[in-house]
Amino acid sequence: MMLANMRNDWGVGGAILAPLFRRSRDRRLAERGDNYVEINPFLCPMTDLLPEDGKALHVVHMVREPGDWATSITNFKASTRFRDVIDHVPFAKPYPSPRPEGWSAMPEIERALWRWQWCNSNIAKIAPRCEAYSLVRYEHLFSSDHATVRHTVDTVSRTLGMARPLTLDPADLDRRANPSQGDQARPAQDVIDRICGPQAARYGY
């Protein structure tokens, strides 16, 4: 991800990034089979490398209301191992490119909103090149309505071309393996609307 951010922001590293990424993906495909599924937010800066001739690409694009996403990701920050250093490592988080005006002085919660906008835009751009693509909402997967949850899970199963639909115990959704430690407040609605408004509206927010 750091190399992809450098490529996007500085225009260097692309010649290294592409073969490195493809070797890594080919190794995982060889180890896990053609029906390999990857859940990886680090792919955000290099979604352009995902479509590849001769390989079927199925993408489930999960979105979340931008204010809630920005608050959650800012509070979480990183896994416990990297939480204390993540803010000080260049390019260690998704990095909008070109950077919005005032980025260097921007509060972290506003940067998170720009990351939401940029990451979702990158994923949406590759939809026409996917063999199967669906957009699902986080709020539907974690809904208290079991029919909504079931419909969302079935959508994921169909998009991934699974022979058998995924099964899900509702109790699985209540587990938190690595809870956040922060106390960042939700950004003001006018800030959310300014940065994410049109795109959020397309996703039903």
N, C-alpha and C positions, 0 to 999 in steps of 0.2 A: 504494500500500500504506500509506503514512504517513497519508493522509487516511482510509482505511478503518479503520486502527487508532484514530485519533482518534474516528471515529464510534462505534466499538465501546466505547471506554473512557470517553469524555467525553459521548457522546450528541450531538455536534455534527458538522456537515459532511456528513451524509447527503444533504441536498438538493442539494449540489454533486456528491457522489461518483457518484450513480446516473447522471445525464445525462452526466457526464464519461466514465464507464466505457463507457456504451453508444455514445457517439460514437466513442470510440477503437476499440471492437470492430467497429462498423459500417464504419469506415474500413479496418480490416484485412480484413474480409470482402469489401469491394468490391475491394481490391487483389489478394486471393489466391484468391477464389472461395469457393463454399459449403462446400467440403471442407477449409476451413482448420483446422489443428491447432495448438494453442498448448500449449507446455510451459513453465509459468510458476509457480514457487512463490510469487511475489508476489500471486497470486490468493487465497491462503489466507484473508486476513481478509475477503474479499468474495465468498465462494462463493455466498452467497444471491442475488447479482445474476446469476449464470450462467444459471439457467433463465429463459427468456423465451418468452412466447406466440408461436407461429408460427415458432420456430427450434428445430430438432432438436438436442438436446444429447447427445453421446456422451462418456462420461468413463471413462478408464482411471485407476484409483486405485492408485498404486504405494506400497506400504508397505515399510519396512525395520525390522529389529530395533531397538528404541528405543535401547538402549545404544550400538550401533554408529552409528546415525544421529546421536545427540547428540554422540558423540565426533568424528565426521566433520565435522559442521556447525560445531562449536566450533573445531576445528583450521583448517577452511577459512576461516571467519568471513565473508569477502566476496571479491569479485574484487580483483585487485591494486590497481586504481584506488582502491577505497574501504576497503581493509583496515585502514588506520591510523586511520580516523575512525569506522567503523561503530558501535563501542561507545559513542560519545559523541553520536550523533544520535538524539534521541527518536523513537520509533515507526518506526525504520528496519528493524526485524526483525519477523517475526510476533509478535504481542503478545496473549497470552491475555486474554480479557475475559469475566467479571470476573477480575482478577488474583488468583492464589493468595495466601494469607496468607504474609507474610514475603518477598514478591517482591523488594522493594528491597534486602534484605540477602542474597539468595540467590546462591550461586555460579553462574557462567554455565553450567556443565554441567548444573545442575539446572533452570535456566531453559530450556535446550534440551530437556530431557525434557518439560517442560510444553508447550513449543511443539509437540513431536511429538504429544502427546495432543490438544491443541486443534486443530491443523491437520487431523489425520486425522478427528477428530469432525466438523469442519465439512464436509469432503468427503463423509463418509458420510451426512450429513443430507440432501444433495441427491439421493442415489441414487434415491429414489422418483420424482423429477421428470425423470429422464434417460430418453431413448428407449433408450439402451443404456448399461450400466454393468458394469464388471468390476473386480475387485480382484486385482492381481498382486503378487508378492513380488520385491523387489530381488534377493534371494538366488537366486531361480530364473532371473532374467534373466542374472545373472553366474555361473551355475553352471558347473562344469567338465564337467557332463554335457550333451552337445550336444542330446539329445532333450528335456531339460527346458527348455533355452534355446529350442528350436524351438517347443515347445508354448506357452511364454510369449509369444513373438513372434506366433504364430498367434492367440492370445487377443486381443492388442492389435489385430491386423489386423481380426478379426471385430467387435470392439467399435467400432472406428472406421468400420466399414462400407466398408472399402477393396475396390475391385474386384479387385485383385491382392494376395495376401499380401505382407507386408513381407519383404524379403530382408536377411540380416544376415551379414556376414563376422565370424567369431569374433574376428579380430584387431581389429575396431573396438572391442570391449569392453575391450581392453588399453590404449587410448589415454587419456591424461590431459592435457587441454588447459590446465588451470589448477590444478596440484596444490596441496594445502594446505600451510601453512607452520608450523602449530602443533605442540605436543607435549602436548596435553591427554590425560590418562589416561582410560580408560573409567570411568564412574561405578560405584560399588558396586552389586551386584545388589539389595541390599535397598532402595536408593534407587530403582532402576529399577522394582522391584515396587510400591513405595509409590505412585509417581506414575503409572505406565503399566500396571501389572499386569493388571487386568481387560480392558482394551482390547487389550493385546498378546496375551493369551490368545485373544481372538476372532480374531486374525489368524494364530494358529498358532505364537506365540512363547512 
